Amino acid sequence: VTKPLLKALIKAESNFNPRAVSKKGAKGLMQLMPENIRVFRLKDPFDPRENIMGGTRYFRRMINRYGGKLSLALAAYNAGPEKVDQYQRIPPYKETRDFVERVLKYYRAYQKG
């Protein structure tokens, strides 16, 4: 997982706000859901370093799960791997499709510097 990709994911998820909390309860820079906070044993999901470490580990799992297919890994990060598995593609949710597009747009921009 490259630095430009992580930066793009954080920009899309929280706009770099370490105190961000979503309506669904996702927390911190990488908007980790409570179950992932537990799985990765984060003591403070609002601690930027801890949040990024946990989010990176989870995202790496998604990349591995989907054979390096970035758009599917991003969709799984947003909607959950169960939904990607169910549809065998990016799920047909506007929020998820917009999210994948947004992260990829930021990623391209950050790659250029």
LINHUBEL-V348618 format. One record per backbone hydrogen bond with DSSP energy under -1.0 kcal/mol. CO is the residue of the C=O (numbers start at 1). NH is the residue of the N-H. Records with the same first field share a line. If there is no record, write none. Layout:
CO->NH + NH
//
This chain:
2->6
3->7
4->8
5->9
6->10
7->11
8->12
9->13
10->14 + 15
11->15
14->17
17->20
20->28
22->25
26->22
27->32
28->31
32->27
33->37
34->38
35->39
36->40
37->42
38->41
44->47
47->51
48->52
49->53
50->54
51->55
52->56
53->57
54->58
55->59
56->60
57->61
58->62
59->63
60->64
61->65
62->66
63->68
64->67
66->69
68->70
69->73
70->74
71->75
72->76
73->77
74->78
75->79
76->80
80->84
81->85
82->86
83->87
84->88
91->93
93->97
94->98
95->99
96->100
97->101
98->102
99->103
100->104
101->105
102->106
103->107
104->108
105->109
106->110
107->111
108->112
//
